[in-house]
Amino acid sequence: MALSTELNPQERLDWLRLIRSDNVGPVTFYALLQRFGSAAAALAALPDLARQGGRSGFKTWPRAEAERELAAVARCGARLVAWGEADYPALLAELEDAPPLITILGRAELLSRRVIAIVGARNASAAGQRFARELAWDLGRNGFVVASGLARGIDAAAHGGAIEAGTIAVVAGGADIVYPEENQRLYDEIATRGLVLAEMPVGTVPQARHFPRRNRIISGLSVGTIVVEAALKSGSLITARFAAEQGRDVFAVPGSPLDPRCRGTNDLIRHGATLVESVDDILGALSPRSTTGLAEDRRSRFGPGATPPGEPGDDELEDARRRILSLLGPTAVTVDELLRGAPLSPALVALTLLELELAGRIERHPGGRISLR
């Protein structure tokens, strides 16, 4: 849902500084805004919150660094869009861990249309690539924008088939970085005729840990995810799992049991994914979707009108930290499990987790799970 007004330049700078500060991920970012009402107030509070969680010497992201990033975004012809602004994808905004800021390069209007994801194996067969390309073309003729990850194989084929109708490349690094390099020509075409979208800062070369974060965005901005060829352990199956967790439809193209590239897709079908042989299988099975208002509800708790929660005492906070840390370990658990294990209020648990995360003592995982670092 769109804000009544866009962020002003100072607010955008503050949002950027907050999300780039150490240990501030999307979930923590929104928790800070909810608690303090603005990014500026949250920035001022970060050092003290981190100290209470056990870390001294915490420094927020420097203003000069944020200004340099904004200048770099402008130089490559892109722009930053904040969660809740008019050009931010409505379905993506529903996610608990939606990126507070995304960099977009190209046709922003594609984000307001129906988006569906096609992902699959990098070492795809010729038949799999042809099917992905033709399916993307058919989806485009039916009004869909196709999203994928600009990888070689199925991703590249899907982008190629959808380029006429509209395609979105969600990249793991910065919006200005082409990976793999062999897709330079495809990237250039998408940046001109489609849209490139990134969560990471411009200039970021993608690393292994960036790809799962990229995958949650691909599924999150889409009404459904279609997997065309995937091994049993692959990034495409991670994208499908995110889609299922996000309440989106999951589709899979069946293949030969003798081909390892099809074992993942066949397993998805075995566990409930919709089997796809043509575009009609998708059009007939897509669940009706509309935005749920979650983004608007969350935004209503930010800003000058937000009511900050009451502050617990030092003894109460220390007891909460002890209880929470005793329940956590290397295996990730949900916040609900923590609430069941400790007789604490949700607000107190949220504040305690906020302090511990800023101190670098806990790590958040997809699906709202938490573990010790």
Secondary structure as GFF3:
##gff-version 3
##sequence-region A 1 373
A	DSSP	alpha_helix	9	20	.	.	.	ID=ss1
A	DSSP	alpha_helix	26	36	.	.	.	ID=ss2
A	DSSP	alpha_helix	39	53	.	.	.	ID=ss3
A	DSSP	alpha_helix	63	75	.	.	.	ID=ss4
A	DSSP	beta_strand	79	82	.	.	.	ID=ss5
A	DSSP	alpha_helix	90	93	.	.	.	ID=ss6
A	DSSP	beta_strand	101	106	.	.	.	ID=ss7
A	DSSP	three_ten_helix	108	112	.	.	.	ID=ss8
A	DSSP	beta_strand	115	120	.	.	.	ID=ss9
A	DSSP	alpha_helix	126	141	.	.	.	ID=ss10
A	DSSP	beta_strand	145	148	.	.	.	ID=ss11
A	DSSP	alpha_helix	154	162	.	.	.	ID=ss12
A	DSSP	beta_strand	167	171	.	.	.	ID=ss13
A	DSSP	three_ten_helix	181	183	.	.	.	ID=ss14
A	DSSP	alpha_helix	184	193	.	.	.	ID=ss15
A	DSSP	beta_strand	195	198	.	.	.	ID=ss16
A	DSSP	alpha_helix	210	220	.	.	.	ID=ss17
A	DSSP	beta_strand	224	228	.	.	.	ID=ss18
A	DSSP	alpha_helix	235	245	.	.	.	ID=ss19
A	DSSP	beta_strand	249	253	.	.	.	ID=ss20
A	DSSP	three_ten_helix	260	262	.	.	.	ID=ss21
A	DSSP	alpha_helix	263	270	.	.	.	ID=ss22
A	DSSP	beta_strand	274	275	.	.	.	ID=ss23
A	DSSP	alpha_helix	279	283	.	.	.	ID=ss24
A	DSSP	alpha_helix	294	299	.	.	.	ID=ss25
A	DSSP	alpha_helix	314	327	.	.	.	ID=ss26
A	DSSP	beta_strand	333	334	.	.	.	ID=ss27
A	DSSP	alpha_helix	335	341	.	.	.	ID=ss28
A	DSSP	alpha_helix	346	358	.	.	.	ID=ss29
A	DSSP	beta_strand	362	365	.	.	.	ID=ss30
A	DSSP	beta_strand	369	372	.	.	.	ID=ss31
###
